[in-house]
Amino acid sequence: MSPSSLSTAGVLLITVPAVAFGGSSLLAHLMRGVPGYMDNPVRRGLWRAGHAHAGVLVLFALVALLYIDRADLSGGMKDLTRVLIVAAPVLMPIGFFLSVARPSDTEPNRLIWLVPAGGVSLAAGALLLGIGLV
């Protein structure tokens, strides 16, 4: 692995305990019936989606890093692909969580736009990686 991919993988691996902590926090909210979570289906759904996306996208990014170094792309394109793919597990969960940060929020705020921004980033990075591997 290249030094860039190794350091990026290290940062991603450091986020795994945060994802696990988030999962245990959601479980505690469920088990304790925390007000503002159990009685707020929008918040509950978006937080659950944020946690699920964080876990899956961190794993996807870790696997993609192995392929980025083998892709037939220039150094700059590899860096761009790496950034685009790693941005998704950051942007999407932040958008899900912070768009309904207050327990009284019944509709997402403007930060929900981070979710499609992360999706576009993921799609662009995956497309570049796929082209580089073909």
C-alpha positions in Angstrom: 0.0 0.0 0.0 1.1 3.5 -0.7 1.9 5.8 2.3 -1.2 7.9 1.4 -3.5 4.9 1.5 -1.9 3.6 4.7 -2.3 6.9 6.6 -5.9 7.2 5.2 -6.6 3.7 6.4 -5.2 4.6 9.8 -7.6 7.5 10.1 -10.5 5.4 9.0 -9.7 2.7 11.5 -9.6 5.3 14.3 -13.2 6.2 13.4 -14.4 2.6 14.0 -14.6 3.0 17.8 -16.6 6.2 17.2 -19.1 4.2 15.1 -19.3 1.5 17.8 -19.9 4.2 20.4 -22.6 5.6 18.3 -24.2 2.2 18.0 -24.1 1.7 21.8 -25.6 5.2 22.3 -28.5 4.4 19.9 -29.1 1.1 21.8 -29.1 3.0 25.1 -31.6 5.5 23.7 -33.8 2.6 22.7 -33.5 0.7 25.9 -34.1 3.7 28.2 -36.8 5.2 26.1 -35.0 8.6 26.0 -37.4 11.4 25.2 -36.7 13.1 21.9 -35.6 9.8 20.4 -38.3 7.2 21.0 -41.1 9.7 20.5 -39.5 11.4 17.4 -39.7 9.0 14.4 -37.8 11.4 12.1 -34.9 11.8 14.5 -34.9 8.1 15.2 -34.9 7.1 11.5 -32.2 9.6 10.5 -29.9 8.7 13.4 -30.3 5.0 12.6 -29.5 5.7 9.0 -26.5 7.8 10.0 -25.1 5.0 12.1 -25.7 2.4 9.4 -24.1 4.5 6.7 -21.1 5.3 8.8 -20.3 1.6 9.4 -20.9 0.4 5.9 -19.1 3.3 4.2 -16.0 3.1 6.5 -15.7 -0.6 5.5 -16.2 0.3 1.8 -13.6 3.0 2.0 -11.1 0.7 3.6 -11.5 -1.9 0.9 -11.5 0.7 -1.9 -8.1 1.9 -0.6 -6.6 -1.4 -1.6 -7.8 -1.0 -5.1 -6.9 2.7 -5.5 -3.2 1.9 -5.3 -3.6 -0.7 -8.1 -5.7 1.4 -10.4 -4.3 2.8 -13.6 -4.7 6.4 -12.6 -2.2 9.3 -12.2 -1.0 10.2 -8.8 -3.3 13.2 -8.7 -6.3 11.2 -9.8 -5.5 8.5 -7.1 -5.5 11.3 -4.5 -8.7 12.7 -5.8 -10.3 9.3 -5.8 -9.1 8.6 -2.3 -10.5 11.9 -1.0 -13.9 11.4 -2.8 -14.4 7.9 -1.4 -13.3 8.8 2.1 -15.5 11.9 2.2 -18.7 9.8 2.0 -18.3 8.2 5.5 -17.8 11.6 6.9 -20.4 13.7 5.1 -23.3 11.3 5.1 -23.5 10.4 8.8 -22.8 14.0 9.8 -25.7 15.1 7.6 -28.0 12.5 9.1 -27.1 13.2 12.7 -26.8 17.0 12.7 -29.9 17.6 10.6 -32.0 16.6 13.6 -29.6 17.4 16.4 -32.2 18.8 18.8 -34.7 16.4 20.4 -37.5 18.7 19.3 -36.5 18.6 15.6 -39.3 17.0 13.6 -37.9 18.0 10.2 -34.3 17.9 9.0 -32.5 21.2 8.8 -30.3 22.3 5.9 -27.4 20.1 7.0 -29.4 17.2 5.4 -27.7 18.4 2.2 -24.5 16.8 3.4 -26.1 13.4 2.7 -26.5 13.8 -1.1 -23.2 15.6 -1.2 -21.6 12.5 0.4 -23.5 10.3 -2.1 -22.2 12.3 -5.1 -18.7 12.1 -3.6 -19.0 8.4 -3.2 -20.4 7.9 -6.7 -17.7 10.1 -8.3 -14.9 8.3 -6.4 -16.3 4.8 -7.3 -16.7 5.8 -10.9 -13.1 7.1 -11.1 -11.8 4.0 -9.4 -13.8 1.7 -11.7 -12.5 3.5 -14.7 -8.9 3.2 -13.4 -9.4 -0.6 -12.8 -10.9 -1.4 -16.2 
